[in-house]
Amino acid sequence: MNNADIADTLAAGQGLSKADARKAVDAVFAAIADAAARGEEVSLNGFGKFKIKDSPAREGRNPATGATIQIAASKKLSFTAAKAVKDRLNG
């Protein structure tokens, strides 16, 4: 499922035009991305949490040459599903 599929489902379920539904879906994902960029945790009741995790700098290896390389520190966006979602997935 992609953004267009979510927008189509939203449009059909809520009586919206596909264009309005697509704008709403894009706005929700933009809001989540903006909050994550500010370092905020996004919690959606009954769905889950988006959190920022710091990945420290570390040494790695180039798989083609075997040479040691330095991997820079970065931030990762992680998602933890809510219990309701986990229960739905596992029957």
N, C-alpha and C positions, 0 to 999 in steps of 0.2 A: 504494500500500500504506500502511495506517495502523497504529496501535498494535494494534487488534483483529485485523487480518490477521496481523501478526507473532505475536501471542499464539496465534492459531489454528494457524499453521504450527508453532510451538514445541510446542503441546499434541499435535498429531498426530504429530510426529516423535519426541517424547520420552515419550509415554504419560502426559502430565499432564492434569489437568482444565483446562478453559478458564479457570476462575477462578484456579487456581494459576499458569498460564502468564501470565495478564494481570498478576498481582502481580509476577512475575519481570521482565516487560518494563518495567513501571512503575518497579520498583526500579532497573533498569539505567539508564534515562533520568534518574531522579532523582539517581543517583550521578554521572552525567556532568554534569548541571546544577550540582550542589553543588560539584564539583571546579572547574568553570569559574568559578563565582561566587567561589571562593577564589583565582582567577588561575592555577590549575594547568593544565598541558597534559595531555590525556588521550590516550594512545597505545594503540590496539587493534591488536595484531600481525596482519598480513594484511588489515586493513581500512582503517586510516588514523589520522589525528591530528586532534583538536579543539584549537584554539589560540585564545587571546584576543588580539585586536589592538586597539590604541588608535586611535581616529579623532579627530584634533585638532579644535578649534573652527574654524569657517570661516564666510565670508560666502556667502550664497546669494541666490536671487531667488524671490519669490513668483510662480509662473507665471501666476496670474490677474491680478495687478496690476502686476507688474514691479518692485515695491518691494524694496529690499535688506533682507534679514533676517539675523540672526545665528543660526547653527546651533551648538548646544552640542556640546562634546566628548562622546564616548561610547565604549563598548567594544563590539566586535563579536566574535561567535563564528564562527570560520572552520573549515572542514574541508578537509583535504588527503587525498585517497585514496592508499592504499598501491599499490605497483607491481602487486601481484597483482590488485587490483580494476581498475586501469587496463587491464592486459592482458586481463582478462575482458571488459571493456566494448568493447575495440577488436579483439576476435577473436583 
